[in-house]
Every structure is written in structure tokens, then in C-alpha cells.
Amino acid sequence: MTESKQSPYEQGLDKNPANYVPLTPLTFIQRSAYVYPDRLAVVHGKRRQTWLESYGRCRRLASALKQLGVGKGDTVAVVLNNTPEMFECHFGVPACGAVLNTINTRLDAEAVAFILNHAEARVLITDREYARVMKKAVELAQRPDMIVIDVDDPEYTGPGERIGTLEYETLLDSGSEDFVFEQPADEWEAISLNYTSGTTGNPKGVVYHHRGAYLNAMSNIVSWGMPPHAVYLWTLPMFHCNGWCFAWTMAANAGVNVCLRRVDPRLIFDAIREHGVTHYCGAPIVHSMLANAPEEWRKGIDHKVYGLIAAAPPPAAVIEGMAKIGFDITHVYGLTETYGPASVCAKHDEWKDLPLAEQVTLNGRQGVRYHAQEGITVLDPVTMEPVPWDGETMGEIMFRGNLVMKGYLKNPAATEESFRGGWYHTGDLAVMQADGYVKIKDRSKDIIISGGENISSIEVEDALYKHPSVMAAAVVALPDEKWGEVPCAFVELRDGVRATSDEIVAHCREHLAGFKVPKKIIFGEVPKTSTGKIQKFVLRERAKSTASFE
């Protein structure tokens, strides 16, 4: 039997410390502090920190956590706003070998307690603003060895007691600025843990690795075309997919992090004007609030502002509205399981010559893979065969590559199912258009089947957003004896305007086939998550309740 000959490229060319280092975004802040020590890194109210100062605080945090016995594989949970402390946790926590678990600040005590126990949190760092909920969560979790640390942000003047045994600044005082970041021995090691929204049952814990965090942080720069030293406004919560990895992105960019405790259009415009903000991210509702804000709030902003829009298929009216106020919007798409954005609607120069309506249609697609992602495609979820590029045949959006989670914490069955066939299954239904760009149609659970016909809730919502009085809209299935299901629209109107159900229905008839027109219009505030996602699971329950009383 002839032995296979070894290639010369496999001889004496092994990995060694000189030619191979595991990828980790921890190196980004080290580099920025080295190259740009005096450059501004963080702005928060009256506080200003350079890159060297921020790096020093991250080293002290890592050192202090190490002294508390926190190390490799331990979970440090945080319930924080977009503040310097939250930014520092993205480096200081993994720098001591631990895993950062950023928790949604809007969760109730029971949900937080579940997460603390499921993640086996060793430390909890929480902002004083959330003392009431967190005090109850800590009691429910019954983790006697968990160390609770309070952040007392001077920019917060509202109610809230300290519930921990340590205050954050006191913790940092116990750490050393000489602490050497612990680099992962393997880039596959976990860096963070993010829980899904848990709209059905308990949330799932999505585990990120150092490699993916590094690559997506870099992809944010390249795929968006961010110039060095961008000024980034934190309108997107850092707890959401680690702020789409932008905490690490901004360290790589050596830019400026302008912190913002809460999303308010007036505050956003003030920050853009005062600090020269060039970039920000947000869900469609955030962009919609800006597009519909009074014109005088935008006065004095004479530089170009770039925004990423995601979290849901953006209504065409929102993209058009942002274009009209001069903001350059790029659409990205992804999920918690893909480190946030993993695809981008990459723009083409020739699109600029098209009428605005056509530009909006092209720019509203989910697009193509991020630079560091290996693939996005639309497959038949049963046969796993690609759908034709005809813009009509629906399949499921699937991802493959380095920007896909390690899996779900302590849930091998869900992990295996989500990776079935060698692709990550998103649950989003889409078509592949002729130019190879993906266009989402709906979540599989949001398709309304009326009299045997499929109705995309997104298509109906797009029509609703075209009405000048509509601020937010969501469409869900309403049980119907004759048709099985019919579209039910929940509509939130702009401040100071009025509209009737008949007016909304008549408007929809101008844009939709008759069977797609909502059969019921319910006015009121549309419930949203803290990241701006509309909570359709809440609306489905309301629709069922409405139907039962008719």
C-alpha cells in the first residue's frame, strides 16, 4: 500500500507563537491605547476619557474581578445602560477570562432571575436605576455566593438604592492598572452570552466566541465603510448582541463613544450637534422618530450623518424619510445568533441616479453577506435546496460562517436543530432576487394564512407606513370563522394627528390586494422592546382576546 506523500507545505510550517495568535477583540483597545493614548475615547455627560484612561480602567476592572476569584469560564452579568462602565465591561470582563452576560434592562425580576441562574452568574453589576427590579431578581435567584456591584452614575438623578456590597468605582480602586490582559488560549473560547427575547418560554442563551467577536467588529468597519476615528452615538443598547459588537468595533476604530442613557430624539440631535456624531445604529422606530421630529431640532447639523438600520425589515417610508433629512442609511440584517448584523445591503454607485422610490426599494433589502461571514442564502427548509433567483419563490434565510454563534448554552437539542444541514436556520422567510440580494418576506410564524392564501404581514405594514399619520404599525393574524385568519393592524399615530379606521383601510386598498387589507384597525401605542423591536407576541394575544369578544 502506497503511503500518501506529504506536501512540502505541511512540513516544518507549524503554528507557533511567532506566526499564530488566537483572535480576540481585546487587542483592539490595547492597540488604540498604545497608538492614540491621548485621543478621546468616551464622552458621557461631563465625563471625558482618553483611550489610555479607558484601557487603564479596563485593566483595573479585570484585576479587581480576578481578586474576587473570577476567572476562566465564570459568568459576569451586567444590567447597565449605555455608560462608560458598560463599555469597560466589554473588555475588563473577558480580560480576566470570564464571560460577559449583558442583560436587557427592561426584563422583569423573574426573567432576570432565570438568566442569573441559568448562566450561573458569579458577579452581577447593576445600575442604581434598576434597583427595584434587581433587588427582587437577586432574591428570586437565591445565589448566596453571587457578588452584587452597584454602578452609581452621576448622570442619573432618579430613584434607586444601592443593593450590592460594592460600588463600581470602589471595585476599580482595588484593581491594578498594571494587570496584563489574559488572552484566550483558543479563539473558540466564549467571550459573551446574550439571551434571546424569550417570546415563547424561557429565553435561550446565545454564546459568542472571541473569533466571531473580533471578525464582526472588523466587519462593521469594512462593510459599513467607517473611516478611522468615527464619532459614534450609542443609540443602540450595548446589552443587545453586545451592541452589534460595536463596543469592540469602536476600539478597533479608535473613535469616540458618545454615551446615551436613553433614546430620545431631542437628545440624539443635541448630541449629534454638540459632539459632531458621524455614526449611529438603531431599529426602524429610532430612525422613524428622527425622521418625524420637528425640523428645528435638526438646526445646526451641517455634517453628514450615517446610520445603520436593522432589527426588522425597515419600512420603505422610514428609509425615504431619513433620505429626505439628509441622513445616509444602510440596511443590515442579522440575529442574536449571528453577533447582530451579518449581512448588508451593499450599495452601488449607479443606484444614486435612480428615482428616490427605486433607491428606497433597493436599499431596503437584507442584501449580501458581511465581509467576515461566509454565506447567506435562501433555501427550502425541507429539501435544503436553494430557491431560484426569481424574487418570488420563498424559502428560509440561512447563514454559515464565523459570524454564527457557538450554540445555545446548556441546550444541545436546540443547538443541533438550529444548525441542521450545516446552516444556521433563522426562521425568516425570504426570496432571492435576480441580482443575488436577499429580500425578507416575513417570519415564518408571522405569515397570515387567509382562505388558503399567504399574506405577508411585512407587505401590509409597508402599506400602512405610507400613510402620513402612521408612526408605527404591526400586523398579526386575527382568528376568523370564515377565512381562518385575517390581517389585524395595530397602529400608533404621530403626535398631534388623527385618523379613522375607514381612512386607514381606504389607504391600504390603494396599495394592496383586497384580501390583504386589514379587517380590523386597533389604535394605540405599539408595544416595543428596549431595542425598538415591535413585540408581536403581545399583539397576537391581544388579537385573540379581541376576537373572543366579538
C-alpha positions in Angstrom: 0.0 0.0 0.0 1.5 3.3 -1.1 1.6 6.0 1.6 0.3 9.3 0.5 3.1 11.8 0.1 3.1 14.7 2.5 3.0 18.1 0.8 6.1 20.3 1.3 3.7 22.9 2.7 2.9 20.5 5.5 6.5 20.1 6.6 8.1 22.3 9.2 5.5 25.0 8.8 3.6 24.5 12.0 1.8 27.1 14.2 4.0 28.8 16.8 3.8 31.9 19.0 5.6 33.9 16.3 3.1 33.2 13.5 -0.2 32.4 15.2 -2.1 34.2 17.9 -5.8 33.4 18.7 -8.1 36.3 17.5 -9.7 38.4 20.2 -11.2 41.9 20.2 -9.3 42.6 23.5 -6.3 43.5 21.3 -8.2 46.4 19.8 -8.3 48.6 23.0 -4.6 47.7 23.7 -3.6 49.0 20.3 -5.7 52.2 20.5 -4.3 53.0 23.9 -0.8 52.4 22.5 -1.1 54.3 19.3 -3.6 57.0 20.3 -3.2 57.3 24.1 -4.4 61.0 24.3 -7.2 60.6 21.8 -10.8 61.0 23.1 -12.4 57.6 23.6 -15.5 58.1 25.8 -18.0 61.0 26.3 -20.7 60.8 29.0 -22.2 64.0 30.3 -19.3 65.9 31.8 -17.0 62.9 31.8 -14.2 62.5 29.2 -11.9 59.6 28.9 -8.9 59.1 26.6 -8.0 55.7 25.1 -5.2 55.3 27.6 -7.5 56.2 30.5 -10.2 53.8 29.3 -7.7 51.0 28.9 -6.4 51.6 32.4 -9.9 51.4 33.8 -10.5 48.1 31.9 -7.3 46.7 33.3 -8.3 47.7 36.8 -11.7 46.0 36.4 -10.1 42.8 35.2 -7.6 42.9 38.1 -10.3 43.6 40.6 -12.6 40.8 39.3 -9.6 38.4 39.4 -9.0 39.3 43.1 -12.7 38.4 43.7 -12.0 34.9 42.4 -13.5 35.4 39.0 -11.7 33.5 36.2 -12.0 31.4 33.1 -15.5 30.2 32.4 -17.2 32.3 35.1 -20.1 34.5 34.1 -20.3 38.2 35.0 -23.8 39.5 34.4 -24.5 43.2 33.9 -27.7 45.3 33.9 -26.4 48.6 32.6 -27.3 51.5 30.3 -25.0 52.8 27.6 -22.5 54.2 30.0 -18.6 54.1 30.3 -19.0 51.2 32.8 -20.9 49.1 30.3 -18.2 49.9 27.6 -15.4 48.9 30.1 -17.1 45.6 30.9 -16.8 44.5 27.3 -13.0 44.4 27.8 -12.4 44.1 31.6 -14.6 41.0 32.0 -13.2 38.8 29.2 -9.7 40.2 30.1 -9.8 38.1 33.3 -11.0 35.0 31.4 -14.7 35.5 32.3 -17.8 35.6 30.0 -19.8 38.8 29.8 -23.6 38.4 30.1 -25.3 41.7 29.2 -29.0 41.6 30.3 -31.9 43.5 28.8 -32.7 46.4 31.2 -36.4 46.1 30.6 -36.8 42.5 31.8 -38.9 41.7 34.8 -37.4 40.3 38.0 -38.5 36.7 37.2 -36.8 36.8 33.8 -33.6 38.2 35.2 -33.6 35.7 38.0 -33.9 32.9 35.4 -30.9 34.3 33.5 -28.8 34.7 36.5 -29.3 31.1 37.5 -29.1 29.6 34.0 -25.9 31.5 33.4 -24.6 30.6 36.9 -23.6 34.2 37.4 -20.7 34.7 39.8 -20.9 38.5 39.7 -23.8 41.0 39.0 -23.0 44.6 38.1 -26.2 46.7 38.0 -27.1 50.4 37.6 -28.9 52.0 40.5 -31.8 52.9 38.2 -32.8 49.2 38.2 -32.6 48.7 41.9 -36.2 47.8 42.5 -36.3 45.1 39.9 -32.8 43.8 40.5 -33.3 43.6 44.3 -36.3 41.3 43.7 -34.4 39.3 41.0 -31.4 38.7 43.3 -33.8 37.4 46.0 -35.6 35.1 43.5 -32.3 33.8 42.1 -31.1 32.7 45.5 -27.4 32.7 44.6 -25.8 33.4 48.0 -22.3 33.5 46.6 -23.1 35.9 43.8 -21.3 39.3 44.3 -23.5 42.3 43.5 -21.8 45.5 42.5 -23.6 48.9 42.0 -23.0 51.5 39.4 -23.9 54.9 40.7 -23.8 57.0 37.5 -23.7 60.8 38.3 -25.7 61.4 35.2 -28.6 59.5 36.7 -30.6 61.6 39.3 -33.7 59.4 39.6 -34.7 57.0 42.4 -32.9 53.8 43.2 -30.9 52.4 46.1 -27.6 50.6 46.1 -28.3 46.9 46.6 -24.8 45.4 46.4 -21.9 45.0 48.7 -19.5 47.1 46.5 -19.7 50.2 44.4 -18.2 50.1 40.9 -15.6 52.8 41.5 -14.6 51.2 44.8 -14.2 47.9 42.9 -11.9 49.6 40.4 -9.8 51.3 43.1 -8.9 47.8 44.3 -7.6 46.8 40.9 -4.2 47.4 39.3 -3.6 49.3 36.0 -0.6 47.0 35.5 -2.8 44.0 35.1 -2.0 42.1 31.9 -5.0 41.1 29.8 -5.4 37.3 29.7 -5.7 36.5 26.1 -7.7 33.3 25.2 -5.7 30.2 24.6 -8.2 29.3 21.9 -10.2 31.8 19.9 -13.1 29.4 20.2 -13.4 30.2 23.9 -16.6 32.1 24.9 -16.4 35.8 25.3 -20.1 36.7 25.9 -23.5 35.4 26.5 -26.7 37.0 25.1 -30.2 35.8 25.8 -32.9 35.8 23.2 -36.1 37.7 23.9 -37.9 34.6 25.1 -41.2 35.3 23.5 -42.2 31.7 23.8 -41.0 30.0 27.0 -37.7 30.8 28.6 -35.1 32.7 26.7 -32.1 30.8 25.1 -28.5 31.8 26.0 -26.5 32.5 22.8 -22.8 32.0 23.2 -20.3 34.1 21.3 -16.6 33.3 20.8 -13.6 35.6 20.7 -13.0 34.8 17.0 -16.5 35.9 16.0 -16.5 39.0 18.1 -13.2 40.0 16.6 -14.3 39.4 13.0 -17.7 41.1 13.3 -16.1 44.1 15.0 -13.9 44.5 12.0 -16.7 43.7 9.5 -18.7 46.5 11.0 -16.0 48.9 9.9 -15.3 47.4 6.4 -18.9 46.5 5.5 -20.2 49.9 6.5 -17.2 51.8 5.3 -16.5 53.6 8.6 -13.5 56.0 8.4 -10.9 55.9 11.3 -11.8 57.9 14.4 -15.6 58.0 13.8 -17.7 59.6 16.4 -20.3 57.0 17.3 -23.5 57.7 19.3 -24.8 54.9 21.4 -28.5 54.9 20.5 -28.4 51.1 20.2 -28.3 49.3 23.6 -25.0 47.7 24.4 -26.9 44.8 26.0 -28.3 43.9 22.6 -25.9 41.5 20.8 -23.1 43.4 22.6 -24.3 46.5 20.8 -24.0 44.6 17.5 -20.3 44.2 18.5 -19.8 48.0 18.2 -18.1 48.3 21.6 -15.3 46.3 20.1 -15.6 48.0 16.8 -15.1 51.4 18.2 -11.9 50.2 20.0 -10.6 49.0 16.7 -11.6 52.2 15.0 -10.0 54.3 17.8 -13.1 56.5 17.6 -15.3 58.3 20.1 -18.0 56.6 22.1 -20.7 59.1 22.9 -22.8 57.5 25.6 -26.6 58.0 25.9 -28.6 56.6 28.8 -31.9 56.7 27.0 -33.2 57.1 23.4 -34.8 60.5 22.9 -34.9 62.2 19.5 -34.2 65.6 21.0 -31.2 64.3 23.0 -29.9 62.5 19.9 -30.0 65.6 17.7 -28.4 67.6 20.6 -25.6 65.0 20.8 -25.0 64.9 17.1 -24.7 68.7 17.0 -22.5 69.1 20.1 -20.1 66.2 19.6 -20.1 66.0 15.8 -21.5 62.5 15.8 -20.9 60.8 12.4 -22.4 57.3 13.0 -25.1 55.6 15.0 -27.3 52.4 14.8 -30.9 51.6 15.6 -34.1 49.8 14.9 -36.6 51.3 12.4 -38.5 53.0 15.2 -35.4 55.0 16.2 -34.9 56.3 12.7 -38.6 57.0 12.4 -38.6 59.2 15.5 -35.7 61.2 14.0 -37.3 61.5 10.6 -40.5 62.8 12.1 -39.0 65.1 14.7 -39.6 68.8 14.4 -37.2 70.4 11.8 -35.9 72.9 14.3 -34.3 70.1 16.4 -32.0 69.4 13.4 -30.8 73.0 13.0 -27.1 73.4 13.2 -26.3 69.9 12.0 -24.5 70.6 8.7 -22.2 67.5 8.5 -23.0 64.0 7.1 -24.5 61.5 9.5 -24.5 57.8 8.8 -26.9 55.3 10.3 -27.3 51.5 10.3 -30.9 50.3 10.4 -31.9 46.8 11.3 -33.9 44.7 13.9 -36.8 44.4 11.5 -37.4 44.8 7.8 -37.3 48.6 7.5 -40.5 50.1 6.1 -39.8 52.0 2.9 -41.3 55.1 4.3 -38.6 55.2 7.1 -35.7 54.9 4.6 -37.3 57.6 2.4 -37.9 59.8 5.4 -34.2 59.6 6.5 -33.0 60.3 3.0 -35.1 63.4 2.9 -33.5 64.8 6.1 -30.0 64.0 4.6 -29.0 61.1 6.7 -27.2 58.3 4.9 -28.9 55.0 5.9 -27.5 51.5 5.3 -29.6 48.4 6.0 -28.0 45.4 7.8 -29.6 42.2 8.8 -28.9 39.6 11.4 -30.0 38.0 14.7 -28.7 37.5 18.2 -27.3 34.2 16.9 -25.2 36.0 14.3 -23.5 38.6 16.5 -26.0 41.1 15.3 -25.5 42.2 11.7 -24.1 39.5 9.4 -25.4 40.8 6.1 -25.6 44.2 4.5 -27.5 45.8 1.6 -24.3 46.8 -0.1 -24.9 49.9 -2.2 -24.0 50.5 -5.8 -23.0 53.9 -7.2 -25.4 53.7 -10.1 -28.3 53.5 -7.6 -27.8 57.2 -6.8 -29.0 58.1 -10.3 -32.4 56.3 -9.8 -35.6 58.0 -8.6 -35.8 58.1 -4.8 -38.6 55.5 -4.7 -36.4 53.0 -6.6 -33.4 53.7 -4.3 -35.5 53.1 -1.3 -36.7 49.7 -2.7 -33.1 48.6 -3.4 -31.7 49.8 -0.1 -34.5 48.1 1.9 -33.2 44.6 1.2 -31.4 42.2 3.5 -28.7 42.1 0.9 -25.5 40.1 0.8 -23.1 38.6 3.4 -20.9 40.7 5.6 -17.2 40.6 4.8 -16.4 38.2 7.6 -19.4 36.0 7.1 -19.1 33.0 4.7 -22.6 32.9 3.4 -26.2 34.0 3.4 -28.7 32.2 1.3 -32.3 31.3 0.9 -33.0 27.5 1.0 -36.1 25.3 1.0 -36.0 24.3 4.7 -37.2 20.7 3.9 -35.0 19.8 0.9 -32.2 22.3 1.8 -32.0 23.2 -1.9 -31.5 26.8 -3.0 -34.6 28.6 -4.2 -34.5 30.1 -7.7 -33.3 33.7 -8.0 -36.8 34.8 -9.3 -37.8 37.2 -6.5 -40.9 35.1 -5.9 -40.1 31.6 -4.6 -40.0 31.8 -0.8 -37.6 29.9 1.4 -35.8 30.3 4.7 -32.8 32.6 5.2 -29.8 30.7 6.4 -26.3 31.7 7.5 -23.0 30.0 7.6 -19.6 31.2 8.7 -17.6 32.7 11.5 -20.4 35.1 12.5 -22.6 32.4 13.8 -22.9 31.6 17.5 -21.1 28.7 19.2 -24.6 27.5 20.1 -27.2 27.7 22.9 -25.9 27.4 26.5 -27.0 24.1 28.1 -29.4 23.3 25.2 -27.7 20.9 22.8 -31.1 19.9 21.2 -31.9 23.5 20.2 -28.3 24.0 19.0 -28.4 20.9 16.8 -31.8 21.8 15.4 -30.7 25.3 14.5 -27.6 24.0 12.7 -29.5 21.3 10.8 -28.0 20.6 7.3 -24.8 22.6 8.0 -26.6 26.0 8.0 -28.0 28.2 10.8 -31.8 28.4 10.3 -33.1 31.9 11.0 -36.8 31.2 10.8 -37.2 34.2 8.4 -38.9 33.7 5.1 -37.4 35.4 2.0 -36.8 35.4 -1.7 -33.6 35.6 -3.6 -33.7 38.4 -6.2 -32.1 38.3 -9.6 -29.0 40.2 -8.5 -28.3 37.7 -5.7 -29.7 40.0 -2.9 -31.9 38.5 -0.2 -35.3 40.1 0.4 -37.1 39.1 3.6 -40.8 38.5 3.3 -41.7 37.5 6.9 -41.0 35.5 10.0 -42.5 32.0 9.4 -44.7 32.5 12.4 -45.9 35.9 11.1 -47.3 34.7 7.8 -51.1 35.1 7.8 -53.0 32.3 6.1 -56.3 33.6 5.0 -58.6 31.4 3.0 -55.6 29.4 1.9 -53.7 32.5 0.7 -50.4 33.5 2.3 -50.3 37.2 3.4 -47.0 38.7 4.4 -47.5 40.9 7.5 -44.5 42.9 6.3 -46.1 43.8 3.0 -49.2 45.1 4.8 -47.1 47.0 7.3 -45.2 48.7 4.4 -48.5 49.9 3.1 -49.6 51.2 6.5 -46.3 53.2 6.9 -47.0 55.0 3.7 -49.9 56.8 5.4 -48.7 60.2 6.6 -50.4 59.8 10.1 -48.7 56.5 11.0 -45.8 56.4 13.3 -45.6 52.7 14.0 -47.6 49.7 12.7 -47.7 46.0 13.2 -49.9 43.4 11.6 -50.8 40.0 13.1 -53.4 37.3 12.4 -56.9 37.7 13.8 -58.9 34.5 14.1 -61.8 34.4 11.7 -64.6 31.8 11.4 -64.9 32.1 7.6 -61.3 32.7 6.5 -59.4 31.1 9.3 -57.2 34.2 9.7 -57.4 37.7 8.5 -55.0 40.7 9.0 -55.4 42.8 12.1 -53.4 46.1 12.2 -52.2 47.8 15.3 -51.5 51.4 14.5 -49.7 54.1 16.5 -50.3 57.6 15.2 -47.9 60.5 15.1 -48.3 63.1 17.9 -51.0 65.6 17.2 -52.7 63.9 14.3 -55.8 61.9 14.0 -57.1 59.2 11.6 -60.1 56.8 11.5 -60.2 53.1 10.7 -62.1 53.9 7.5 -59.3 56.2 6.4 -56.6 53.6 7.1 -58.5 50.9 5.3 -59.1 53.1 2.3 -55.4 53.9 2.2 -54.5 50.2 2.3 -56.9 49.4 -0.6 -54.8 51.8 -2.8 -51.7 49.7 -2.2 -52.8 46.1 -1.5 -55.0 43.4 -3.0 -58.4 43.2 -1.3 -57.7 40.1 0.7 -54.6 41.6 2.2 -56.3 44.7 3.5 -56.6 44.7 7.4 -60.0 43.7 8.5 -59.6 45.4 11.8 -57.6 48.5 12.9 -56.7 49.0 16.6 -55.2 52.4 17.5 -52.8 52.9 20.4 -49.2 52.7 21.3 -47.5 49.7 19.7 -45.5 47.7 22.4 -41.8 47.6 21.7 -38.7 46.1 23.2 -35.9 48.3 24.5 -34.1 47.8 21.2 -37.1 49.1 19.3 -38.5 45.7 18.1 -42.2 45.5 18.0 -43.5 42.8 20.3 -45.8 40.9 18.0 -46.3 38.1 20.5 -48.1 40.6 22.7 -50.2 41.8 19.8 -51.1 38.2 18.8 -52.5 37.7 22.3 -54.4 41.0 22.1 -55.8 40.0 18.7 -57.0 36.6 20.1 -58.6 38.4 23.1 -60.3 40.9 20.7 -61.7 38.0 18.6 -63.1 36.2 21.6 -65.3 39.1 22.5 -66.8 39.6 19.0 
